[in-house]
Amino acid sequence: MRRITGIVGNRYGRLVITSEAPPVIERSGRERAAFEVHCDCGTVKVIRLNTLRSGKSQSCGCAAVERFRQRVTTHGDRAGGSRPSVEYHSWCAMKQRCTNQNVEKWPGYGGRGIKVCDRWLNSFENFLSDMGRKPSPTHTLDRRDNDGHYEPDNCRWASPVEQARNRRPRKKK
């Protein structure tokens, strides 16, 4: 196999050729030139030159992983990277209470006409933008007017003391 020179340092997508590697022998028995490449993410791999030149290989695989994550992530809000955030859980619970008749708390919310505003109903990003992060782990989502809807002007993150002061009167039995 003839030696290929002058390509160390060339960039192909996220990959930069750093040195020549032993040739790769294909199933057909044909030898292909291979090079060690460094990806922008820090990974080092050996890749055949023909796949670099054809554009088949433009990263170590990290670009495909990023595209997959973007495709399956709806809002990107993760606590520590793995679980949805507490704010996301609050948003989901709020929607369930107001829209799902099978939820235990529905009669006190959706069952009595409490709705989630259009801005928040299908957009966690809008909810988080309007409400911000919870000030502490003990704060919960609260409606200032208990007969009002879930909307920016009527909602806040309230402490347990604030929540206790802002209750509807209990039904007398």
Sine and cosine of phi, psi and omega as CSV:
sin_phi,cos_phi,sin_psi,cos_psi,sin_omega,cos_omega
0.00,0.00,0.71,-0.71,-0.01,-1.00
-0.98,0.22,0.49,-0.87,-0.04,-1.00
-0.99,0.12,0.71,-0.71,0.01,-1.00
-0.98,-0.20,0.79,-0.61,-0.04,-1.00
-0.86,-0.51,0.32,-0.95,0.13,-0.99
0.99,0.16,0.24,0.97,0.01,-1.00
-0.92,-0.38,-0.09,1.00,0.08,-1.00
-0.89,0.46,0.76,-0.65,-0.05,-1.00
0.99,-0.17,-0.25,0.97,0.04,-1.00
-0.93,0.38,0.56,-0.83,0.00,-1.00
-0.94,-0.33,0.69,-0.72,0.10,-0.99
-0.77,-0.64,0.98,-0.18,-0.08,-1.00
0.90,0.44,-0.87,-0.50,0.02,-1.00
-1.00,-0.03,0.01,1.00,-0.10,-1.00
-0.97,-0.23,0.67,-0.74,0.07,-1.00
-0.85,-0.53,0.79,-0.61,0.01,-1.00
-0.95,0.30,0.80,-0.60,-0.03,-1.00
-0.94,-0.34,-0.49,0.87,0.03,-1.00
-0.24,-0.97,0.28,-0.96,0.05,-1.00
-0.98,0.17,0.57,-0.82,0.04,-1.00
-0.88,-0.48,0.25,-0.97,0.07,-1.00
-0.86,0.51,0.54,-0.84,-0.03,-1.00
-0.89,0.46,0.48,-0.88,0.04,-1.00
-1.00,-0.10,0.73,-0.69,0.02,-1.00
-0.98,-0.19,0.87,-0.50,-0.02,-1.00
-0.97,0.23,0.17,-0.99,0.01,-1.00
-0.85,0.53,-0.55,0.84,-0.01,-1.00
-0.95,0.30,-0.16,0.99,-0.04,-1.00
0.99,-0.11,-0.13,0.99,-0.01,-1.00
-0.97,0.26,0.68,-0.73,0.05,-1.00
-1.00,0.05,0.67,-0.75,0.05,-1.00
-0.82,-0.58,0.65,-0.76,0.04,-1.00
-0.91,0.41,0.66,-0.75,0.01,-1.00
-0.75,-0.67,0.48,-0.88,-0.03,-1.00
-0.67,-0.74,0.52,-0.86,0.12,-0.99
-0.99,0.16,0.75,-0.67,-0.01,-1.00
-0.81,-0.59,0.50,-0.87,0.10,-1.00
-0.94,-0.35,0.80,-0.59,0.04,-1.00
-1.00,0.07,0.42,-0.91,0.04,-1.00
-0.86,0.51,-0.41,0.91,0.00,-1.00
-0.98,0.18,-0.16,0.99,0.03,-1.00
0.95,-0.32,-0.16,0.99,-0.01,-1.00
-0.97,0.25,0.61,-0.80,0.07,-1.00
-0.92,-0.40,0.76,-0.65,-0.01,-1.00
-0.65,-0.76,0.29,-0.96,0.17,-0.99
-0.96,-0.29,0.81,-0.58,-0.06,-1.00
-0.73,-0.69,0.59,-0.81,0.04,-1.00
-0.92,0.40,0.63,-0.78,-0.02,-1.00
-0.88,0.47,-0.62,0.79,-0.04,-1.00
-0.90,0.44,-0.54,0.84,0.03,-1.00
-0.96,0.27,-0.48,0.88,0.09,-1.00
-0.94,0.35,-0.77,0.64,-0.06,-1.00
-0.91,0.42,-0.55,0.84,-0.02,-1.00
-0.98,0.21,-0.26,0.97,-0.02,-1.00
1.00,-0.02,0.01,1.00,0.02,-1.00
-0.89,0.45,-0.62,0.79,0.03,-1.00
-0.93,-0.36,0.91,-0.42,0.04,-1.00
-0.83,-0.56,-0.10,1.00,0.08,-1.00
-0.43,-0.90,0.09,-1.00,0.01,-1.00
-0.97,0.22,-0.09,1.00,-0.10,-0.99
0.83,-0.56,-0.22,0.98,-0.04,-1.00
-0.91,0.41,-0.52,0.85,-0.01,-1.00
-0.92,0.40,-0.63,0.77,0.03,-1.00
-0.91,0.41,-0.64,0.77,0.03,-1.00
-0.90,0.45,-0.68,0.73,0.02,-1.00
-0.89,0.46,-0.69,0.72,0.02,-1.00
-0.88,0.47,-0.65,0.76,0.03,-1.00
-0.89,0.45,-0.73,0.69,0.01,-1.00
-0.87,0.50,-0.67,0.74,0.02,-1.00
-0.89,0.45,-0.61,0.79,-0.04,-1.00
-0.94,0.35,-0.60,0.80,-0.07,-1.00
-1.00,-0.10,-0.13,0.99,0.01,-1.00
-1.00,-0.08,0.82,-0.58,-0.03,-1.00
-1.00,-0.02,-0.53,0.85,-0.06,-1.00
-0.71,-0.70,-0.29,0.96,0.07,-1.00
0.97,0.26,0.10,1.00,-0.06,-1.00
-1.00,-0.06,0.97,-0.23,-0.03,-1.00
-0.83,-0.56,0.61,-0.79,0.08,-1.00
-1.00,-0.03,0.94,-0.34,0.00,-1.00
0.94,0.33,0.24,0.97,0.10,-1.00
1.00,0.03,-0.25,0.97,-0.09,-1.00
-0.90,-0.43,-0.70,0.72,-0.05,-1.00
-0.97,-0.25,0.47,-0.88,0.09,-1.00
-0.88,0.48,0.49,-0.87,-0.04,-1.00
-0.94,0.35,0.27,-0.96,0.04,-1.00
-0.91,0.41,-0.54,0.84,0.06,-1.00
-0.91,0.42,-0.62,0.79,0.04,-1.00
-0.90,0.43,-0.67,0.74,0.05,-1.00
-0.88,0.48,-0.65,0.76,0.02,-1.00
-0.89,0.45,-0.67,0.74,0.01,-1.00
-0.89,0.46,-0.71,0.70,0.01,-1.00
-0.89,0.45,-0.69,0.72,-0.01,-1.00
-0.90,0.44,-0.65,0.76,0.03,-1.00
-0.85,0.53,-0.75,0.66,-0.01,-1.00
-0.89,0.45,-0.67,0.74,0.00,-1.00
-0.89,0.46,-0.71,0.71,0.00,-1.00
-0.86,0.52,-0.54,0.84,-0.10,-1.00
-0.99,-0.12,-0.27,0.96,-0.12,-0.99
-0.83,-0.55,-0.31,0.95,-0.11,-0.99
-0.95,-0.32,0.96,-0.30,-0.03,-1.00
-0.90,0.43,-0.28,0.96,-0.01,-1.00
-1.00,0.07,-0.09,1.00,0.00,-1.00
-0.99,0.12,0.67,-0.75,-0.06,-1.00
-0.81,0.58,-0.61,0.79,-0.06,-1.00
-1.00,0.05,0.00,1.00,-0.05,-1.00
-0.83,0.56,-0.67,0.75,-0.03,-1.00
-0.84,0.55,-0.54,0.84,-0.01,-1.00
-1.00,0.09,-0.07,1.00,-0.03,-1.00
-0.80,-0.60,-1.00,-0.03,0.00,-1.00
-0.85,0.52,-0.55,0.83,-0.01,-1.00
-0.92,0.40,-0.39,0.92,0.06,-1.00
-0.94,-0.34,0.29,0.96,0.16,-0.99
0.99,-0.12,0.08,1.00,0.03,-1.00
-0.96,0.29,0.76,-0.64,-0.04,-1.00
-0.85,-0.53,0.28,-0.96,0.14,-0.99
-0.99,-0.17,0.74,-0.67,-0.02,-1.00
-0.87,0.49,0.44,-0.90,-0.02,-1.00
-0.85,0.53,-0.58,0.81,-0.03,-1.00
-0.88,0.48,-0.58,0.82,-0.06,-1.00
-0.99,-0.11,-0.41,0.91,-0.19,-0.98
-0.82,0.58,-0.70,0.71,-0.04,-1.00
-0.89,-0.46,0.34,0.94,-0.02,-1.00
-0.61,-0.79,0.98,-0.18,0.09,-1.00
-0.89,0.45,-0.57,0.82,-0.01,-1.00
-0.86,0.52,-0.68,0.73,0.02,-1.00
-0.91,0.41,-0.67,0.74,0.04,-1.00
-0.85,0.53,-0.77,0.64,-0.03,-1.00
-0.91,0.42,-0.61,0.79,0.03,-1.00
-0.89,0.46,-0.67,0.75,-0.03,-1.00
-0.98,0.22,-0.64,0.77,-0.10,-0.99
-1.00,-0.02,-0.50,0.86,-0.10,-1.00
0.96,0.27,-0.09,-1.00,0.00,-1.00
-0.98,0.19,0.42,-0.91,0.08,-1.00
-0.90,0.44,0.70,-0.71,-0.01,-1.00
-0.92,0.38,-0.46,0.89,0.03,-1.00
-0.43,-0.90,0.25,-0.97,0.02,-1.00
-0.89,0.45,-0.37,0.93,-0.04,-1.00
-1.00,0.07,-0.25,0.97,0.01,-1.00
-0.95,0.31,0.58,-0.81,0.04,-1.00
-0.73,-0.69,0.26,-0.97,0.00,-1.00
-0.95,0.33,0.75,-0.66,-0.07,-1.00
-0.68,-0.74,0.60,-0.80,0.12,-0.99
-0.99,-0.16,0.81,-0.59,0.00,-1.00
-0.86,0.51,-0.72,0.69,0.07,-1.00
-0.98,-0.21,0.93,-0.38,-0.07,-1.00
-0.90,0.43,-0.30,0.96,0.06,-1.00
-0.99,-0.11,-0.04,1.00,-0.01,-1.00
-1.00,0.02,0.18,-0.98,-0.04,-1.00
-1.00,0.09,0.21,-0.98,0.14,-0.99
-0.98,0.19,0.97,-0.25,0.00,-1.00
-0.45,-0.89,0.33,-0.94,-0.12,-0.99
-0.80,0.60,-0.67,0.75,-0.06,-1.00
-0.97,0.26,-0.24,0.97,-0.07,-1.00
-0.93,-0.38,-0.01,1.00,-0.07,-1.00
-0.89,-0.46,0.44,-0.90,0.05,-1.00
-0.40,-0.92,0.25,-0.97,0.19,-0.98
-1.00,-0.01,0.88,-0.48,-0.10,-1.00
-0.90,-0.44,0.55,-0.83,0.08,-1.00
-0.96,0.27,0.25,-0.97,0.04,-1.00
-0.84,0.54,-0.59,0.81,0.01,-1.00
-0.91,0.40,-0.71,0.70,0.03,-1.00
-0.89,0.46,-0.64,0.77,0.03,-1.00
-0.88,0.47,-0.68,0.73,-0.03,-1.00
-0.90,0.44,-0.56,0.83,0.01,-1.00
-0.96,0.27,-0.33,0.95,-0.13,-0.99
-0.92,-0.40,0.87,0.50,-0.02,-1.00
-0.90,-0.43,0.45,-0.89,0.14,-0.99
-0.97,0.25,0.49,-0.87,0.05,-1.00
-0.89,0.45,0.60,-0.80,0.03,-1.00
-0.95,0.32,0.54,-0.84,0.06,-1.00
-0.94,0.34,0.65,-0.76,0.09,-1.00
-1.00,0.09,0.68,-0.73,-0.04,-1.00
-1.00,-0.03,0.00,0.00,0.00,0.00
